[in-house]
Amino acid sequence: MNRWMKNVLAAMAIAVSVVSGFLISDIHAEAAGEISRFGSESYEWVQGTESPIGVYVESDAPMYYVDMTLQYDPQMLRYNSGGELESEGTVRISSGAGNVEQFSLMVYFTPIRSGTTQISITNVTVQYASGETSTATDASAPVSIPLPAGCALSSLSV
Protein backbone atom coordinates (compact mmCIF):
# COMPACT_ATOMS: atom_id res chain seq x y z
CA MET A 1 0.00 0.00 0.00
CA ASN A 2 1.45 3.34 -0.96
CA ARG A 3 2.05 6.19 1.46
CA TRP A 4 -0.78 8.38 0.07
CA MET A 5 -3.35 5.62 0.61
CA LYS A 6 -2.15 5.06 4.20
CA ASN A 7 -2.58 8.79 4.95
CA VAL A 8 -6.11 8.78 3.47
CA LEU A 9 -7.11 5.73 5.53
CA ALA A 10 -5.63 7.24 8.70
CA ALA A 11 -7.53 10.51 8.12
CA MET A 12 -10.76 8.58 7.53
CA ALA A 13 -10.27 6.57 10.74
CA ILE A 14 -9.74 9.76 12.75
CA ALA A 15 -12.85 11.36 11.20
CA VAL A 16 -14.97 8.30 12.00
CA SER A 17 -13.69 8.28 15.60
CA VAL A 18 -14.49 11.95 16.11
CA VAL A 19 -17.99 11.70 14.58
CA SER A 20 -18.88 8.54 16.52
CA GLY A 21 -17.67 10.17 19.73
CA PHE A 22 -20.13 13.03 19.19
CA LEU A 23 -22.98 10.65 18.40
CA ILE A 24 -22.38 8.39 21.39
CA SER A 25 -21.88 11.06 24.04
CA ASP A 26 -24.74 12.97 25.67
CA ILE A 27 -24.64 16.52 24.37
CA HIS A 28 -24.51 18.66 27.52
CA ALA A 29 -22.42 21.71 28.39
CA GLU A 30 -21.84 23.30 31.75
CA ALA A 31 -22.66 26.97 32.27
CA ALA A 32 -20.45 28.82 29.81
CA GLY A 33 -22.19 32.14 30.12
CA GLU A 34 -25.75 31.17 31.10
CA ILE A 35 -27.03 33.03 34.13
CA SER A 36 -30.38 33.41 35.86
CA ARG A 37 -31.34 36.53 37.73
CA PHE A 38 -34.20 38.64 39.00
CA GLY A 39 -34.99 42.13 37.74
CA SER A 40 -33.81 43.71 41.02
CA GLU A 41 -31.40 42.71 43.76
CA SER A 42 -34.14 43.00 46.42
CA TYR A 43 -37.84 43.76 46.72
CA GLU A 44 -40.12 45.55 49.18
CA TRP A 45 -43.75 44.52 48.76
CA VAL A 46 -46.98 45.57 50.47
CA GLN A 47 -48.91 42.91 52.35
CA GLY A 48 -52.11 41.94 50.52
CA THR A 49 -51.09 43.59 47.21
CA GLU A 50 -50.25 41.51 44.13
CA SER A 51 -46.59 42.10 43.30
CA PRO A 52 -44.56 41.20 40.18
CA ILE A 53 -41.04 39.82 40.05
CA GLY A 54 -39.09 39.63 36.81
CA VAL A 55 -37.30 36.34 36.13
CA TYR A 56 -34.48 36.37 33.56
CA VAL A 57 -32.16 33.82 31.97
CA GLU A 58 -29.33 35.08 29.77
CA SER A 59 -26.97 33.20 27.49
CA ASP A 60 -24.10 33.86 25.10
CA ALA A 61 -26.01 32.01 22.37
CA PRO A 62 -29.70 32.11 21.37
CA MET A 63 -31.83 29.80 23.54
CA TYR A 64 -34.57 27.62 22.09
CA TYR A 65 -36.16 26.40 25.36
CA VAL A 66 -35.88 27.32 29.06
CA ASP A 67 -36.91 25.27 32.11
CA MET A 68 -36.49 26.36 35.76
CA THR A 69 -37.97 26.19 39.24
CA LEU A 70 -38.90 29.11 41.50
CA GLN A 71 -38.93 28.40 45.21
CA TYR A 72 -40.68 30.60 47.78
CA ASP A 73 -42.05 30.42 51.33
CA PRO A 74 -45.81 29.69 51.08
CA GLN A 75 -46.31 30.96 54.65
CA MET A 76 -45.14 34.40 53.48
CA LEU A 77 -46.26 34.57 49.84
CA ARG A 78 -49.21 33.33 47.80
CA TYR A 79 -48.41 32.44 44.19
CA ASN A 80 -50.79 34.04 41.66
CA SER A 81 -49.55 33.54 38.09
CA GLY A 82 -46.65 33.38 35.65
CA GLY A 83 -45.72 29.70 35.71
CA GLU A 84 -47.14 26.36 36.79
CA LEU A 85 -47.69 25.73 40.50
CA GLU A 86 -46.15 22.31 41.17
CA SER A 87 -46.73 22.43 44.92
CA GLU A 88 -47.00 25.10 47.60
CA GLY A 89 -43.58 26.77 47.55
CA THR A 90 -42.58 25.54 44.08
CA VAL A 91 -43.40 27.08 40.69
CA ARG A 92 -42.12 25.59 37.45
CA ILE A 93 -41.44 27.73 34.41
CA SER A 94 -41.03 25.95 31.08
CA SER A 95 -41.16 27.93 27.89
CA GLY A 96 -39.99 28.04 24.33
CA ALA A 97 -37.59 30.96 24.43
CA GLY A 98 -37.82 31.62 20.69
CA ASN A 99 -34.10 31.72 19.86
CA VAL A 100 -33.28 34.73 22.05
CA GLU A 101 -30.23 35.46 24.17
CA GLN A 102 -32.40 36.75 27.04
CA PHE A 103 -35.56 35.04 28.29
CA SER A 104 -37.80 37.05 30.61
CA LEU A 105 -41.08 36.44 32.38
CA MET A 106 -43.08 38.26 35.05
CA VAL A 107 -44.29 36.10 37.94
CA TYR A 108 -46.88 37.41 40.42
CA PHE A 109 -47.16 36.83 44.17
CA THR A 110 -49.23 38.35 46.95
CA PRO A 111 -47.53 38.80 50.34
CA ILE A 112 -49.76 37.32 53.06
CA ARG A 113 -47.77 38.28 56.18
CA SER A 114 -45.13 40.80 57.11
CA GLY A 115 -41.47 39.87 57.53
CA THR A 116 -38.54 38.96 55.32
CA THR A 117 -38.33 36.04 52.91
CA GLN A 118 -36.66 35.18 49.63
CA ILE A 119 -37.50 33.81 46.21
CA SER A 120 -34.97 31.56 44.46
CA ILE A 121 -34.43 30.44 40.87
CA THR A 122 -33.06 26.88 40.78
CA ASN A 123 -32.60 23.95 38.39
CA VAL A 124 -32.24 26.15 35.31
CA THR A 125 -31.73 24.29 32.03
CA VAL A 126 -31.52 25.92 28.63
CA GLN A 127 -31.70 24.15 25.29
CA TYR A 128 -30.37 25.45 22.00
CA ALA A 129 -31.69 24.78 18.48
CA SER A 130 -28.87 22.22 18.06
CA GLY A 131 -30.36 20.14 20.89
CA GLU A 132 -27.43 20.92 23.17
CA THR A 133 -28.40 21.72 26.76
CA SER A 134 -26.68 23.73 29.43
CA THR A 135 -27.32 24.66 33.05
CA ALA A 136 -27.42 28.22 34.31
CA THR A 137 -26.49 29.63 37.68
CA ASP A 138 -29.06 29.77 40.49
CA ALA A 139 -30.19 33.11 41.92
CA SER A 140 -32.04 34.44 44.97
CA ALA A 141 -33.63 37.76 45.88
CA PRO A 142 -34.74 38.89 49.33
CA VAL A 143 -38.31 40.17 49.73
CA SER A 144 -39.17 42.53 52.57
CA ILE A 145 -42.81 42.90 53.62
CA PRO A 146 -43.19 45.69 56.20
CA LEU A 147 -45.96 45.81 58.78
CA PRO A 148 -49.04 47.62 57.49
CA ALA A 149 -49.43 51.18 58.83
CA GLY A 150 -51.06 51.22 62.25
CA CYS A 151 -50.13 47.63 63.11
CA ALA A 152 -47.02 48.34 65.18
CA LEU A 153 -47.07 48.47 68.99
CA SER A 154 -46.69 51.96 70.39
CA SER A 155 -45.87 50.69 73.90
CA LEU A 156 -45.93 47.58 76.04
CA SER A 157 -46.61 47.53 79.78
CA VAL A 158 -46.25 44.59 82.12
BELFEN-V12127 format. One record per residue. RES is the residue in one letter. PSI is psi as a letter, one per 20 degrees, with the letter a starting at -180 (999 if undefined). Layout:
RES_PSI / RES_PSI
This chain:
M_p / N_r / R_h / W_g / M_h / K_g / N_g / V_g / L_h / A_g / A_h / M_h / A_g / I_g / A_g / V_g / S_g / V_g / V_g / S_h / G_g / F_h / L_h / I_h / S_q / D_p / I_o / H_p / A_q / E_r / A_o / A_l / G_j / E_p / I_q / S_q / R_r / F_r / G_h / S_r / E_h / S_r / Y_q / E_o / W_q / V_p / Q_p / G_i / T_p / E_p / S_p / P_q / I_p / G_p / V_p / Y_q / V_p / E_q / S_q / D_h / A_q / P_p / M_q / Y_h / Y_q / V_p / D_p / M_r / T_p / L_p / Q_p / Y_r / D_o / P_i / Q_i / M_h / L_q / R_p / Y_p / N_g / S_r / G_i / G_b / E_o / L_o / E_g / S_r / E_p / G_i / T_p / V_p / R_p / I_o / S_p / S_q / G_p / A_h / G_k / N_l / V_q / E_i / Q_p / F_p / S_q / L_q / M_p / V_q / Y_p / F_q / T_p / P_p / I_i / R_q / S_q / G_a / T_p / T_a / Q_q / I_p / S_q / I_p / T_r / N_l / V_p / T_p / V_q / Q_q / Y_r / A_h / S_i / G_i / E_q / T_q / S_q / T_q / A_r / T_q / D_r / A_q / S_q / A_p / P_q / V_p / S_p / I_n / P_q / L_q / P_q / A_p / G_j / C_i / A_q / L_p / S_h / S_r / L_p / S_q / V_999
